[in-house]
Amino acid sequence: MGSIRDAATMPLAAYLWRRIRQLGVQSVMGVPGDMNLELLDYIDQVDGLTWVGNANELNAAYAADGYSRVKGCPGVLVTTMGVGELSAINGVAGAYTENVKLIHIVGTTGTRAQRARAMIHHCLGPDPDHRVYSKISQHVRAAHCWLDDVGTAPGEIDRVIRECYLHSLPVYIFVPMDFVHVPIPAAPIEAPVDLKPKTNPEACISAINAVIEEIETSTAPTVIVDALVHRFSAADVMNQLLDRLELPTFTTPMGKSIVPENKPYFYGVYNGQVSLPGVANVIENNSDLVVDIGFIHSDSNTGGHSRNISSGAQSILVAADYVQVGHARYENVYLVEFLTRLSETLSTYPLKRLPSQRRTLTIPPAPIPSDGDAKHITQSWIWKRIGSMARPGDILIGESGTAQFGFSDATFAPGVQYITQIYFGSIGYAVPACFGAAAAQAEREVANHGPGESGSRRGREGRTILVVGDGSLQLTVQEIGTMIKKGLRNVLIMVINNNGYTIERAIHGPEQEYNDITPWNHQLLLRAFGAQDGELNSRIVDTKDAFEEVISLPEYTHLDSIQLLEVMMDRMDVPWRLQAQIDLINERNARLKREKVENRE
Amino acid sequence: MGSIRDAATMPLAAYLWRRIRQLGVQSVMGVPGDMNLELLDYIDQVDGLTWVGNANELNAAYAADGYSRVKGCPGVLVTTMGVGELSAINGVAGAYTENVKLIHIVGTTGTRAQRARAMIHHCLGPDPDHRVYSKISQHVRAAHCWLDDVGTAPGEIDRVIRECYLHSLPVYIFVPMDFVHVPIPAAPIEAPVDLKPKTNPEACISAINAVIEEIETSTAPTVIVDALVHRFSAADVMNQLLDRLELPTFTTPMGKSIVPENKPYFYGVYNGQVSLPGVANVIENNSDLVVDIGFIHSDSNTGGHSRNISSGAQSILVAADYVQVGHARYENVYLVEFLTRLSETLSTYPLKRLPSQRRTLTIPPAPIPSDGDAKHITQSWIWKRIGSMARPGDILIGESGTAQFGFSDATFAPGVQYITQIYFGSIGYAVPACFGAAAAQAEREVANHGPGESGSRRGREGRTILVVGDGSLQLTVQEIGTMIKKGLRNVLIMVINNNGYTIERAIHGPEQEYNDITPWNHQLLLRAFGAQDGELNSRIVDTKDAFEEVISLPEYTHLDSIQLLEVMMDRMDVPWRLQAQIDLINERNARLKREKVENRE
C-alpha cells in the first residue's frame, strides 16, 4: 500500500461509485453489513446515485439482473463478505447463464486480518482463507479484482467494468475495509471506460460479404432473433437491419419482444417442435438459409432441443464475438459492430433479388383451444390476454413455470419489454427482478418526462406487470416490501393461484404432497409488507369477466400505486407448450430406454 | 452402469433414504424441482421419514442446521442442481463454519446429458459442465459423492455419511436423475454405518495422563466449555466429567447452555475483555491452568480476540481430533472418546488434592444498569427476562445482532438449549433455524410422550422461542409459512422491533438511510402466511409490564399454536456487550493507525 496525498487523488470508494454512475447506473442494490457500511457512505455523494437496500442478498442479485435488462447498463449489488456474497451467488449465476451484466461489489475484511487469517465473523471455518469466497464465485463471473493496491486500483476497476461489457457477464469487485477511504489516482476518471470490443475489421468485412452472398443466393431465407441481441444492446441496430432485410423473422422464447411484433415480416416464436403448427415446417423444411442471431440454444429455448433444421439448408450464426457462415468462422467480429456495418452496407448497396426474398409465409392459424368457451380463467386464455393488455412502454415479467411457456402465445405491442429467465430457470427470480425492472422503468420515465408532480414520475404510462405463480412467489416474496419502501407506483403484481407447483405436477407427481405449498392469504401481503393502501389495492378474480373488469379499472390502466391481483386457476391446467415439451422429452427418454434394452439383448 | 437385478438389491434412492432414517432423521428439508421429484417419491416409503418442503432453499439449509443442532443427527436437505443448490450454499457454509452436520442431496441432470454437456435448464452458460456446481461447493463440505455407479453407490453413500460425523461438517450427495431407480446392492444396509472416529488408544492414554497431571499440579485451574462439545454430541459425557472435576467452569458465548447453569462450579460466560467485571481477571490473571474444551476462537466468541491469558498459565486444548497440553500435541484423540475415558479414569482414580481445586471464585456482582428503572423495554432488561422465562425443555434461538450479544447476560435453567450462529453470523439464519429446531423438538416430544391427542405432540411442554430483529426477519420471513403448513404449535416468535439494523447503527452510520428497513406490519404476518388464528395470536408490547402480562398468559406458558409477539424497543439502545466489543475494536484500530503513522515518520 503506497501513499498518495495530493489533489490528483480521490478516495477509492468515490472513484468506484463515480465510475459506476458514468455507466448510467442510478440504483444500487444490496444489503448493508459491517464490512460494507463505509463503502455505502460514498454512494450518496455521487449525483444521481441512490442506495436501495433489498430485503436479502439473493433478491438484490435478481433485482440487479432485472434492472440491467431494462436499463442496458450493469445491475450493481453490494454485499458483505461470505454471508451476503454467498447468499447472492445463485442470482449471479443466473445472470452469468443468461448473459446479464452485473457488478457484484463485496465489502471484505481488512487486508491485515486477511494476512493473519483471523477468525473474523463471516469467515469459513478454522484458519480461514478470507479470499476463499472469491474462489467460489470464479465460475459465475467474467472477471474480478481485489482493490488492495493504491496504484493499480483505478485500472483494476476500469478493467473489470470493461470485461463486464465485453462479455455481458457478471464481474466481482472486492473492497477490503481498509482500502475504502484511501486516496487513489483520480486522473483516469475524466475519460470514460472504453466499453467497446475491438472487432477485426478485415474479418468483419469478410463476414459481411459472406452473409450478403448467402442471402442473395438463397431463395427462402429465414431469420431467428434470440436473447443475446438484447443483452449486447443490439436491438435497435438489429431492427434497423431487419427493416432493410425484410426477411421472414422469428424470435425464440428468450428472444421474444426484441422484434416489434407488428412488423409484416414477423411470424412469431420458433421453438423447435414446440411451436405453433406450421412454424417448424417453414423453417426446418422450407428454408434454404437460416440466420440465427444472438442465439442461446438451451433446452426450453429450442423446444427441448427439438430443432431439426434440414441438412440441406445453409446456416449463419451471429454470436456475441464471431460470425459463422456454413463452416467458415469469422473470429473477433462482435455483435453490435457486425450488425451495424451490415446494416450500413445494405443501406448503400441494397440486396439484389429483393422481391423473392420478401416472401410471405403461409402459416396456418393457431388452433382454437378446446376450452375456449370456459368462463373460468384458463391457461389457453390468460397469457394472450395479459399480452394484449400490455401497452408500449410496459414491461412484462414472467416467472419460470407456466407463465414462461404461456407467454410464447401472446402478441405484444411494439415497445413492450418481456423479461423472463428461461435458460437458468430459477424460481423466485421474478419478484425481485420485477422490483429492479420497475425501478429502472421509473428512472427512465423521469429521464423522459421529468420528475412529475409527486417526485417519482409524471408520465405514469409505463407499467411493470409481474406474473408469478403462488409457488414461486414464496421464495422471494419479501421484495414486495422493497417496492413499497421505495415508493414505486408502477407495479402490477398478478399472482397465479393454482394451489402449488403446477409445472412440477405436470412433470411428475401430480398429486404428491411435495408439489403442495403453504396456502397463503395473498390478499394481506401488501398490507403486511407496509403498503398503507394495501387492502384497497388487493383483489382476487376467478372468471374471465371479473379479470376483464379489474384490468379495465382506471387504477389499473394508469397505475398510481402497487396493485396485487390474485388470479385463481385450476391446479392441473397447463399451457399446451409445456405439455408438448414434456411429452416430447418423455417420448425421447422412452425411445432411448428401448434402444438401450435392445442393444443389450 | 452395471445391471444388478436380484433379491439382494434395492433402488438407489430407497437405500439412500433408509440410511438417512437410520441416523435418526425424521424430517427432510428442501424444495422440489424437476431434477429431484423422483428422488422425493422414495421418502414416504421409509417409515418415520417425512418431506417438509421449505419456502426456499436457503431457508431449507438454515432449517436443516437448526434441526441438526437439536437432534444431534445431520440435517438433511434436497435441492435441484444449480438453482436450488446455489441458493442453499450460504446456509451450508454457515453449517461448515459452525461444525453442524448437514447432508445436502442434489438431484442433477442424467449422466447422458452430463456427458453431452447439453444446455439443460439450470446449467451454467454455454457448453456447460454439469458438475461445475460441485466445484463451487467443495469449499463448504467435508466430503461428497456422485451416485453414478451401481457397484460403488452403497459404499459411497456410507462413506460420506461417515465423513459427515467424523468432522461434524456438511457433505454433498449428487444423484443423477437416471440413477434414482437403479437397483444397487442392498446387503450393506443391514449393518449401521460406523460413525465413530478411530482414536489412537496410546495417544489417548498419554493425553489423559498429561491432563490429569496438569490439573493435579495446578493450584487454580479453570475450564472453558465451547461449541464443539455440543456439535460432537459430547455434552452428556462432558457434564459427567465436570461433575467429577468440580473445577470453576465458564462457557463461551457459543458454548452457552451446554453446561447446566445451576451447577455450583459454573461461573457464566467468558468472552475476553467483553465479559462481566472480574471474569477476565480470574481466568487471565488468577488461573495457572486453563482447559479449553471444544473451542472455536472466532472474534465474537473471544470478545473480539481480546482474550489475554497470562503467559505463566499452562493451557490445555481439547479439540475435535487432538488434545494439546502445553506444547505437546496428542493427535488422533477424538473429543467424545477422550472425555469419556478421562471421566472413566477419574471415577476409578479420583483427582488428588481435590480440596484446593474446588475453589470458589469471587466475582463481583453484575453492575446494575443505569436504565434499570425504565418502564419501557430496554436492552439491559429483555435478555435476562427472556432467559429466565425459558423452562427446561425449551429451545431459545437468538438471531445474529443484538440478541446474540444480549443473551450472554441471561441465566438459563438446566435443559434449556440455546441456539445462535455467532461465528458465521449470517442474518436471516434464525427464522428457518427456528423452524428446524421446533420440528426436531416436536419429534422429540412425540418420542418421549407419544403422539398425543391431536397427532403432533402431547406434552406441550417444550417451547421453541425465537428472538429475531425486525431487520433480520426480512431476509427469511417466509419460513413462518412452513411452520404453519406443518402444523407446529410449539413456536413463540418474538420480533424485536427497533426500526432497522440497530447493530449496524451501533457500528457505523447511526442515522444513515442504509440502516433503515421497510416498516412492515408484523401483526399481519401470521395471517398472511396462512394461520387461521393468526390475528388472535399476534400481539405487540412496548413496556415491561405489558411484556410480563403477555408471557404469563396460558397460551404462552403452554403453547398450543404459533404465537407472535412484537416487542417495541428503542432504535439506538444496544446491549453493553455489543458496545464494549465495538469500542474495543475501534480502540485497537486507532492504535494500529497511530503506530503505522509513527513508523512512517
Chai-1 contact restraints between the chains, C-beta under 6 A:
chainA,res_idxA,chainB,res_idxB,connection_type,confidence,min_distance_angstrom,max_distance_angstrom,comment,restraint_id
A,P32,B,E504,contact,1.0,0.0,6.0,A-B,restraint_1
A,P32,B,Y514,contact,1.0,0.0,6.0,A-B,restraint_2
A,D34,B,I507,contact,1.0,0.0,6.0,A-B,restraint_3
A,L37,B,H508,contact,1.0,0.0,6.0,A-B,restraint_4
A,L37,B,G509,contact,1.0,0.0,6.0,A-B,restraint_5
A,L40,B,Y514,contact,1.0,0.0,6.0,A-B,restraint_6
A,W51,B,Y514,contact,1.0,0.0,6.0,A-B,restraint_7
A,G53,B,Y514,contact,1.0,0.0,6.0,A-B,restraint_8
A,A55,B,Q474,contact,1.0,0.0,6.0,A-B,restraint_9
A,N56,B,L475,contact,1.0,0.0,6.0,A-B,restraint_10
A,V83,B,S426,contact,1.0,0.0,6.0,A-B,restraint_11
A,L86,B,I89,contact,1.0,0.0,6.0,A-B,restraint_12
A,L86,B,N90,contact,1.0,0.0,6.0,A-B,restraint_13
A,L86,B,A93,contact,1.0,0.0,6.0,A-B,restraint_14
A,S87,B,N90,contact,1.0,0.0,6.0,A-B,restraint_15
A,I89,B,L86,contact,1.0,0.0,6.0,A-B,restraint_16
A,N90,B,L86,contact,1.0,0.0,6.0,A-B,restraint_17
A,N90,B,S87,contact,1.0,0.0,6.0,A-B,restraint_18
A,A93,B,L86,contact,1.0,0.0,6.0,A-B,restraint_19
A,Y96,B,G125,contact,1.0,0.0,6.0,A-B,restraint_20
A,T97,B,L124,contact,1.0,0.0,6.0,A-B,restraint_21
A,T97,B,G125,contact,1.0,0.0,6.0,A-B,restraint_22
A,M119,B,H297,contact,1.0,0.0,6.0,A-B,restraint_23
A,M119,B,S298,contact,1.0,0.0,6.0,A-B,restraint_24
A,I120,B,D299,contact,1.0,0.0,6.0,A-B,restraint_25
A,H121,B,D299,contact,1.0,0.0,6.0,A-B,restraint_26
A,H121,B,S300,contact,1.0,0.0,6.0,A-B,restraint_27
A,H121,B,G425,contact,1.0,0.0,6.0,A-B,restraint_28
A,H122,B,G425,contact,1.0,0.0,6.0,A-B,restraint_29
A,L124,B,T97,contact,1.0,0.0,6.0,A-B,restraint_30
A,G125,B,Y96,contact,1.0,0.0,6.0,A-B,restraint_31
A,G125,B,T97,contact,1.0,0.0,6.0,A-B,restraint_32
A,V132,B,H139,contact,1.0,0.0,6.0,A-B,restraint_33
A,I136,B,I136,contact,1.0,0.0,6.0,A-B,restraint_34
A,I136,B,H139,contact,1.0,0.0,6.0,A-B,restraint_35
A,H139,B,V132,contact,1.0,0.0,6.0,A-B,restraint_36
A,H139,B,I136,contact,1.0,0.0,6.0,A-B,restraint_37
A,H297,B,M119,contact,1.0,0.0,6.0,A-B,restraint_38
A,S298,B,M119,contact,1.0,0.0,6.0,A-B,restraint_39
A,D299,B,I120,contact,1.0,0.0,6.0,A-B,restraint_40
A,D299,B,H121,contact,1.0,0.0,6.0,A-B,restraint_41
A,S300,B,H121,contact,1.0,0.0,6.0,A-B,restraint_42
A,G425,B,H121,contact,1.0,0.0,6.0,A-B,restraint_43
A,G425,B,H122,contact,1.0,0.0,6.0,A-B,restraint_44
A,S426,B,V83,contact,1.0,0.0,6.0,A-B,restraint_45
A,Q474,B,A55,contact,1.0,0.0,6.0,A-B,restraint_46
A,Q474,B,Q478,contact,1.0,0.0,6.0,A-B,restraint_47
A,L475,B,N56,contact,1.0,0.0,6.0,A-B,restraint_48
A,V477,B,Q478,contact,1.0,0.0,6.0,A-B,restraint_49
A,Q478,B,Q474,contact,1.0,0.0,6.0,A-B,restraint_50
A,Q478,B,V477,contact,1.0,0.0,6.0,A-B,restraint_51
A,G481,B,T518,contact,1.0,0.0,6.0,A-B,restraint_52
A,I484,B,T518,contact,1.0,0.0,6.0,A-B,restraint_53
A,K485,B,T518,contact,1.0,0.0,6.0,A-B,restraint_54
A,E504,B,P32,contact,1.0,0.0,6.0,A-B,restraint_55
A,I507,B,D34,contact,1.0,0.0,6.0,A-B,restraint_56
A,H508,B,L37,contact,1.0,0.0,6.0,A-B,restraint_57
A,G509,B,L37,contact,1.0,0.0,6.0,A-B,restraint_58
A,Y514,B,P32,contact,1.0,0.0,6.0,A-B,restraint_59
A,Y514,B,L40,contact,1.0,0.0,6.0,A-B,restraint_60
A,Y514,B,W51,contact,1.0,0.0,6.0,A-B,restraint_61
A,Y514,B,G53,contact,1.0,0.0,6.0,A-B,restraint_62
A,T518,B,G481,contact,1.0,0.0,6.0,A-B,restraint_63
A,T518,B,I484,contact,1.0,0.0,6.0,A-B,restraint_64
A,T518,B,K485,contact,1.0,0.0,6.0,A-B,restraint_65
A,T518,B,G530,contact,1.0,0.0,6.0,A-B,restraint_66
A,P519,B,G530,contact,1.0,0.0,6.0,A-B,restraint_67
A,W520,B,F529,contact,1.0,0.0,6.0,A-B,restraint_68
A,W520,B,G530,contact,1.0,0.0,6.0,A-B,restraint_69
A,N521,B,R527,contact,1.0,0.0,6.0,A-B,restraint_70
A,N521,B,A528,contact,1.0,0.0,6.0,A-B,restraint_71
A,L524,B,L524,contact,1.0,0.0,6.0,A-B,restraint_72
A,L524,B,R527,contact,1.0,0.0,6.0,A-B,restraint_73
A,L524,B,A528,contact,1.0,0.0,6.0,A-B,restraint_74
A,L525,B,A528,contact,1.0,0.0,6.0,A-B,restraint_75
A,R527,B,N521,contact,1.0,0.0,6.0,A-B,restraint_76
A,R527,B,L524,contact,1.0,0.0,6.0,A-B,restraint_77
A,A528,B,N521,contact,1.0,0.0,6.0,A-B,restraint_78
A,A528,B,L524,contact,1.0,0.0,6.0,A-B,restraint_79
A,A528,B,L525,contact,1.0,0.0,6.0,A-B,restraint_80
A,A528,B,A528,contact,1.0,0.0,6.0,A-B,restraint_81
A,F529,B,W520,contact,1.0,0.0,6.0,A-B,restraint_82
A,G530,B,T518,contact,1.0,0.0,6.0,A-B,restraint_83
A,G530,B,P519,contact,1.0,0.0,6.0,A-B,restraint_84
A,G530,B,W520,contact,1.0,0.0,6.0,A-B,restraint_85
